[in-house]
Each structure stands twice: as C-alpha cells, then as structure tokens.
Amino acid sequence: MKKTLSLNSKIKHVSDDYIKTIALFSKNARILLLNIFLMGVGMSVFSVLFNLYLLRMGYSEDMIGVYQMSIGASVAMLAIPSGYIIDKFGFKRPMIIASVITVLAVIFQASFYPITAIIVFTFIYGGCVSLLMVADNPFMMENSTRSERTHLFSISFAAMMLTGFFGGLLGGYMPGLIAKIMNFNPDDYLNYRYSLYISILFVVASVIPFFFIEEKRRGNPSCHKLIDRFRISKIKNKRLFAKLLIPNVLIGFGAGLIVPFINVYLENQVNASTSVIGLIFSLTSVLTGLASFGVPLLTRRFGKINTVVFTQLFSLPFLIGITLSSLLPLAAFFVLARSVLMNLSTPAMSNFSMESVAPDEKSLFSGFSGLAWNGTWAVSNIAAGFIMARISYLIPYYMCAALYFLASISYFLFFRKSEEREAVELVLDEEHRL
C-alpha cells in the first residue's frame, strides 16, 4: 500500500513539474512542438511504408539500402552548410523554405517508379531535413531557460515518438483500407503510394506554424566571418567536440545497420503483415514517448551521463533477443523494449551536448553532429542492405550491438567526471532561484 502511494506521489510530482514548466514555454517553443507533431505523423507513415512500397515495386534489400543511404548521405553532406545558413539568415526563413521543398520532394518520391528518380528526390528531401535537424536544438536552446530545457528537450522527443504512434497506425492500416475501397490486389504498390499521398497532407500542415515564429534580432555577420567561424581550426575546444562526436559516430553506424530495415526484417523473418508492422511501430513510438517524460526525473536522480549510459547498455540484451526469436510476439516485444531503452538516452544526450559547447558554436556543433550521425548511417545502410540481401539478416544486429556497447563505454569514460560538476551547478542554480 505504501509503495503504491509512493509511486502515485512520484507520478503526481512529475506531472505537476511538467505542467508548471510547460506553462513557461515561449511561443516559439510551442510552435516548434506543433511542427514536430504534424511533421512527425506524416513522416512516420513514410518510415513504416516506404521500404515495403519499394519491395512491392520489385526492388531488393540492397536497393533499399541505397535508398536509405541517399537520405543519410544528403543529411551528412549538408549538415555543416545548414549550420552556416542558420547563423547567416536566422531560423524562420530557412526553416520555412526547407519545409516547403520537403513537401515537394516527398510528393515526387512517392510518384516516380525508377529508383534513380526516387533517389534524386530523396537526396533533396534529406538536404532539407538536414537543415531542420540542425536548427532544432539551437532553436530550443535560444527559446528556453536553463530550468525549462530538460523538459523542452524531453517533450520535443516525446512529441516525435508519440506522433509515431499515429503514423504507425495510419501506415499499417491505410494500404489495406485503400485496397478494399479501390478493389485493388492487397499487394499492389498503388495501395502504398496512395497511403503515402495521404500522409503528405500532415507534412503540408507542418509548414504553417513556422510563419508565426517571432524571430529574435541578431547581428548579420559577413560571409567571411561566418566561413571563418565554421573552420575546424577556429573551434575553441576541439577535444570536447571530438568526445561528443565519437559516440555519435558509433551509434549512427550501429543504428544504420538495423533501424531502417526493421520493417523488412519483421516481414521477411517473422512473417508480420503490414498492419502488424504498423502496430509495432505505433506501440514503439507511444511507449518511448511516454517513457521520455521520465527523463528529467532520471537525470535528476542519476545525472545525464549515467542516464545515457545505463539506458543504452540495458537495451543490448533486447537487441540480441530480436535475432534469437522466430515467433512474432516475442520478436515484437524485443523490438519494443530495445527501441524504448535506446531512445531514452536521446533527450539527455542532446541536452548535455548543447549545454557543453560554447553559445556561438551550437549551430556548428549541431552541424557536425548531423554529419557524424548521418555520414556513418549512410555507409552502414549500404553495408546492411548488401549483407541482408546476400548473406544473413542477423549479422547486422550483432554488429550493431558491438557498436552500441563501444559508444556507451566511450561516453562514460569521456564524461563521467562531468557528473560531479553538473551536480554542483544544479545546486547553485536551485539556491539562486530560491
């Protein structure tokens, strides 16, 4: 009875804490959250269906690897230029333009049959996503106070995960529904194409909130000064950048081996239907989103570094478990548990990184972070597609587990001492507020 009361009081404390903090969020922060919600629903449908759409059109796993590589490669190539654009022109105009081009790119992605055309428009889409990704974290830092940030980063991440719930359900059931309405064969690729068109409506709606951003006044640095700032030689603390980026490289390489192919794995290895795959993706997103609301509580109790390391390490047995099960319910459970635990580290990791780098280097670091993650993601997409098509579906999972383990250990070794400094800063911050 006492344990139940204690749990209820903790849940009430966390919810009250969030309600009070959300009330303090700025208009711009709320606009970004709305954009994340709308964009997230649309692109979640894409993540569920597009690989399956390519399979229905007759393309093999290695071609899916090339498609996934084109996203990562374009995001990586334009990550640093995106940071330059943000620093030169601010947030509002670049985010609006990138969002409009994204809409056009995904329409053309879903409309063309030749894989070369799909890859061209995917590359354009990836470049726009790169700018939006690079802008997100610095935008949240600029439009929040220190006491709000962990909550804002957590809610932002939760919004992405929770929209995956709706996107997963839509993506899972729309092709079957369209097949019934249009009297198509259930495996006809047109069921998937029309489902993708419906999802694009959410992407269109996501552009609208950006027009209401209140851009803060800032200096207009010359191109020469900006280019100079984005030179590696001008980074104030190169060692810190390297320490923050090395785990990102390892995780990006590992994630690229399995994450884009989970829907393909579930269909081909455990005979999951499209609707079941959509349901699994939905449950993964909603559980991860709900769990992420507890990240501020975890970081207060254990610190950001320990939260990152523990959640990543605890996900590894479930990652290996996926390869050991031929039963759909068990495989689904392992997919859910792995995704929730691994993704719980993301808000704490992002928050720690943004607080660690100098204010005038946040866009630069965000660009390098995108380059590190997506560059390795692109390489591993090609490798995973080749291995799955010609050797085994299981080898990429073992490689991923090894890379995640190395990333977690390196993050702990690099930043374990910062926990003590962080604890002192939080105490001083609380005393200042009192």
Secondary structure, DSSP 8 states (H G I E B T S, - for coil): -HHHHHHHHHHHHHHHHHHHHHTT--HHHHHHHHHHHHHHHHHHHHHHHHHHHHHHTT--HHHHHHHHHHHHHHHHHHHHHHHHHHHHH-SHHHHHHHHHHHHHHHHHHTT--SHHHHHHHHHHHHHHHHHHHHHHHHHHHHTS-HHHHHHHHHHHHHHHHHHHHHHHHHHHHHHHHHHHHHT--TT-HHHHHHHHHHHHHHHHHHHGGGGG----------HHHHHHHTSGGG-S-HHHHHHHHHHHHHHHHHHHHHGGGHHHHHHHHS---HHHHHHHHHHHHHHHHHHHTTHHHHHHHH-HHHHHHHHHHHHHHHHHHHHH--SHHHHHHHHHHHHHHHHTHHHHHHHHHHHHS-GGGHHHHHHHHHHHHHHHHHHHHHHHHHHHHHT-SSHHHHHHHHHHHHHHHHHHHHHTTHHHHHHHHHHHHHHHH-
